[in-house]
Amino acid sequence: MATKARSSSYLESLANEVLSKYRRLDTILTHAPSIGSYHEKILRDVIKEYLPSTFSVGEGFIINKDGKTSSQMDILIVDNMDPRSFGYKDHDFYVASNIAVVCFGEVKTYCKKNEFIKSLHNLVQASLIMGGDHSARATSFLFCYDAYASAETFSKWVDAAIGKLSSKESTNSWNYPDNIFCLKKKIMLERRPINGGFQYWHVTSKKPSSNIIQQKILQDLFQCVTDGCGRIRMLQGINPLEK
């Protein structure tokens, strides 16, 4: 019980820290590209502190063996243990091989419908470029700090984005993002299998004023990342420690 309480307290503190950093620069800057870059960095830094040094956390492109590249990913997490992991690396900017990418994500400051649809399409196309088994083991997410939408509208945006996919016929369930988050609005959509396909489920709280959903968002963000990291380690024959 004490461990659970400490975990809850840590996540609450982390959620408050992320929201505080999110608000801090917004009161000073109005230049959208600068704010967006800063918000992406906040999330990368949080993830970087959470992961061991055997994984790199940055931004950049995914490239496959045929030379096809994804659009630029705001969050790109790459396994460092394979010498073929990077086609190019400059500090936190990568062109990473599909064989070594474990998780990737798009980050939005104030998300609108068109931006949401474009971001979801970018994630699906990146997964398709990874190809086959690589895309099936990797995880992905769309993280919004805030949005001009309610939870119900978010769900409608998902349906609209899927309906507009030009590559819909060639996609599998795992090509779609595992999670869709909106931190300030306390919106969290989780992809779950259903009847041979999938559906996004909306996670809610009985106490709307509580920040329990924001804690859950960060918890599931970390889970999404570590799922991708864990799968590649298991393929390498490195099994997780028993509890």
Beta strands, then each sheet from edge to edge (+ up, - down):
strand 1: 55-63
strand 2: 73-79
strand 3: 86-90
strand 4: 93-97
strand 5: 101-111
strand 6: 139-147
strand 7: 179-182
strand 8: 187-194
strand 9: 197-202
sheet 1: 3+ 4- 1- 2+ 5- 6- 7- 8+ 9-
end
